[in-house]
Amino acid sequence: VQLVESGGGLVQPGGSLRLSCVGSGFIFSHYHMSWYRQAPGKEREWVASIMSVGNVRKHADSVQGRFTISRDNAKNTVYLQMISLKLEDTAVYYCKAHLQTREFWGQGTQVIVSS
């Protein structure tokens, strides 16, 4: 099982990034997918989730209206589109695949928002 995130980088406040997470070694379409982030010195926090069916999505209040989670099961990929980035969005972003008691994590991708 593997989850590989990409798309992080350095961006100015107000800028945009799209993160990707590709899964392998499991039936991607069966799993709910989520994004989390961990800022320096802080605990990991949930950002957004998308269910395996019905395209049901939820976003944390802190990113609502700025971030959008989506998935492409044909590509075994979950995305996080981020716009209007703020300094406080700086963090390592992780994707997670979860189904009942099973969960898998990626290694993370760094997002730095700085002027």
ZAMARGU-4260 file (C-alpha; in steps of 0.2 Angstrom, whole numbers, plus 5000, padded with zeros to 4 digits):
<rodrens>
0) 5000/5000/5000 | 5007/5017/4995 | 5000/5035/4995 | 5011/5048/4987 | 5007/5066/4988
5) 5014/5080/4977 | 5011/5098/4972 | 5017/5107/4987 | 5029/5121/4986 | 5032/5140/4990
10) 5018/5152/4986 | 5014/5170/4990 | 4999/5174/5000 | 4984/5175/4989 | 4991/5162/4978
15) 4985/5144/4973 | 4991/5127/4973 | 4984/5110/4969 | 4990/5095/4979 | 4988/5077/4972
20) 4989/5060/4981 | 4990/5044/4971 | 4986/5028/4979 | 4992/5010/4975 | 4991/4993/4982
25) 4973/4994/4988 | 4955/4997/4980 | 4956/5016/4979 | 4938/5018/4975 | 4932/5009/4990
30) 4941/5020/5002 | 4936/5037/5009 | 4950/5050/5007 | 4955/5064/5017 | 4968/5078/5018
35) 4976/5083/5035 | 4990/5096/5038 | 5002/5099/5052 | 5010/5116/5055 | 5027/5118/5064
40) 5024/5116/5083 | 5006/5111/5081 | 4996/5095/5080 | 4990/5087/5064 | 4973/5094/5060
45) 4959/5088/5048 | 4957/5098/5032 | 4944/5089/5021 | 4936/5073/5017 | 4928/5065/5002
50) 4918/5049/5003 | 4920/5034/4992 | 4902/5035/4985 | 4890/5050/4982 | 4904/5063/4980
55) 4900/5068/4998 | 4913/5081/5003 | 4917/5090/5019 | 4929/5104/5023 | 4936/5112/5039
60) 4929/5129/5043 | 4946/5136/5042 | 4947/5132/5023 | 4929/5132/5018 | 4927/5142/5002
65) 4945/5142/4998 | 4950/5123/4997 | 4941/5110/4987 | 4944/5091/4989 | 4940/5080/4974
70) 4944/5063/4968 | 4947/5053/4951 | 4945/5035/4955 | 4950/5031/4937 | 4967/5038/4941
75) 4967/5033/4960 | 4970/5051/4964 | 4963/5063/4977 | 4966/5082/4975 | 4966/5097/4986
80) 4963/5113/4976 | 4969/5128/4987 | 4966/5146/4982 | 4968/5162/4992 | 4981/5154/5002
85) 4986/5162/5019 | 5001/5162/5029 | 4993/5151/5042 | 4990/5138/5028 | 5009/5134/5029
90) 5010/5116/5034 | 5015/5098/5029 | 4999/5091/5020 | 4995/5073/5021 | 4982/5062/5013
95) 4974/5047/5021 | 4964/5033/5014 | 4952/5025/5027 | 4938/5012/5027 | 4931/5006/5044
100) 4946/5002/5054 | 4959/5002/5040 | 4969/5018/5036 | 4984/5022/5026 | 4994/5038/5026
105) 5006/5047/5014 | 5022/5054/5018 | 5017/5072/5016 | 5020/5087/5005 | 5026/5104/5011
110) 5016/5120/5008 | 5025/5136/5012 | 5015/5152/5011 | 5027/5167/5012 | 5029/5184/5004
</rodrens>
